[in-house]
Amino acid sequence: MEVLVRRAHPGEAQPCGRICYEAFHKIYTDYGFPPGLLKADPVVDLFSARFSHPGFWCVVAERNGRIVGSNCLDERSPVFGVGPITVDPEVQDRGIGRWLMEAVLDRSRERKVPSVRLVLAAFHNRALALYNKLGFDTREPLSVMQGPPLRFSIDGCTVRTAALHDLEAANRVCERVHGHNRSGELSDAILEGTALVVERQGRITGYASSLGFSGHAEGESNLDLKALIAAAGSLSGPGILVPTRNSELFRWCLEKGLRVVQPMTLMTIGLYNEPAGAYLPSVLY
Ligand SMILES: CC(C)(COP(=O)(O)OP(=O)(O)OC[C@H]1O[C@@H](n2cnc3c(N)ncnc32)[C@H](O)[C@@H]1OP(=O)(O)O)[C@@H](O)C(=O)NCCC(=O)NCCS
């Protein structure tokens, strides 16, 4: 099969968004998940934003002049994240996903990043096999959780919208937990107005780039994450990703009425430190 993998153009968001929607719709329906988890329009908007953002390196796979898949590499922070990668359901399982992954891994090697990460639907056998063969190690079981807005505050914790002058202190929290920061993503989120910080005794002890599927959160302790989740008006997309091994936080979310939507898995290539603190990964990592 003649397939060309090349850089994506901003004008190609529509076909890539459609393929992404259809690929996830199919996988969710095949595995018996509610099909309404993903909406078509926001997916196209997401591709428009990524294809024109200088911090993303995105590729498409083209077959006989027709786009049949795409993949994105988020290069905004010192650790790169992959996704979404999707292949047209009509031509899946024929090697196109591997080519799309190899393209972003080659790029990551050229850029000499210490680590590349992704999150996948835990039940997707093909993706799990493919990523393992490409060198990704399984790191963390995750539970996507969703529920009604909690809207309460926790004694001793002040949650407020983040400003650019909070960036350095927030980055320090992330560095303390993971050994690296996610500064590029966080500064974008601050400018978009989705980021929150939590303060205890006048000091920033945690932050969320946003509360939901595409946002990550870091905290010195579970208390900081609880304060952020409790303050959130709503959890965007399918929900927040809670590390399932963090039993205290997971149990707290269940007690507060959040429901488990689906299992996911964090995978990494390269440098990885066991997190030293509390965190919620995004769907990227
Ligand atoms: C995941 C996805 C991108 C993979 O693309 P693809 O073109 O279908 O996959 P490929 O054919 O390139 O690779 C599949 C590999 O897994 C292997 N494989 C497939 N099912 C397998 C199984 N059940 N057990 C073991 N290996 C399996 C294949 O043999 C192949 O290995 P190879 O590269 O060594 O030949 C595509 O299936 C897709 O879009 N899925 C829906 C959306 C999605 O879940 N995206 C990923 C989100 S993280």
The ligand as an ORCA input file, in Angstrom:
! r2SCAN-3c Opt
* xyz 0 1
  C      -4.673      2.795     17.100
  C      -4.544      3.051     15.614
  C      -4.039      4.468     15.391
  C      -3.485      2.067     15.056
  O      -3.359      2.239     13.673
  P      -3.443      0.985     12.678
  O      -3.095      1.471     11.326
  O      -4.773      0.345     12.837
  O      -2.335      0.007     13.292
  P      -1.107     -0.717     12.561
  O      -1.654     -1.655     11.541
  O      -0.091      0.257     12.088
  O      -0.414     -1.479     13.790
  C      -1.047     -2.416     14.545
  C       0.009     -3.353     15.127
  O      -0.556     -4.049     16.233
  C      -0.582     -5.447     15.965
  N      -1.812     -5.931     16.564
  C      -3.087     -5.596     16.230
  N      -3.940     -6.203     17.078
  C      -3.195     -6.920     17.941
  C      -3.499     -7.753     19.057
  N      -4.773     -7.953     19.436
  N      -2.479     -8.333     19.734
  C      -1.201     -8.132     19.342
  N      -0.849     -7.352     18.301
  C      -1.841     -6.750     17.623
  C      -0.519     -5.547     14.466
  O      -0.014     -6.793     14.090
  C       0.453     -4.411     14.130
  O       1.757     -4.764     14.487
  P       3.011     -4.479     13.471
  O       3.143     -2.996     13.318
  O       4.203     -5.064     14.157
  O       2.651     -5.157     12.189
  C      -5.877      2.850     14.847
  O      -6.279      1.506     14.990
  C      -7.000      3.771     15.319
  O      -7.180      4.849     14.782
  N      -7.806      3.340     16.324
  C      -8.932      4.100     16.825
  C      -8.514      5.389     17.518
  C      -7.550      5.144     18.647
  O      -7.801      4.371     19.551
  N      -6.397      5.836     18.618
  C      -5.350      5.664     19.605
  C      -5.567      6.494     20.795
  S      -4.209      6.352     21.892
*
